[in-house]
């Protein structure tokens, strides 16, 4: 995420970069030392998308300040 946004790792915390997942469970998080987007917990496709062929999890990335 840091690389894709063109930010250095310290800027992730300086700019209060955070992820917002829709729903009750947060499936993704930012790894503080690498800036990588990682899964926060095991994701069970069968439980989330039982009757849907294409399973999509959406989240938003919020970055404070101008890019």
Secondary structure, 3 states (H helix, E strand, C coil): CHHHHCCCHHHHHHCCCEEEECCCCCCEEECCCCCCEEECCCCCHHHHCCCCCCCCCCEEEECCCCC
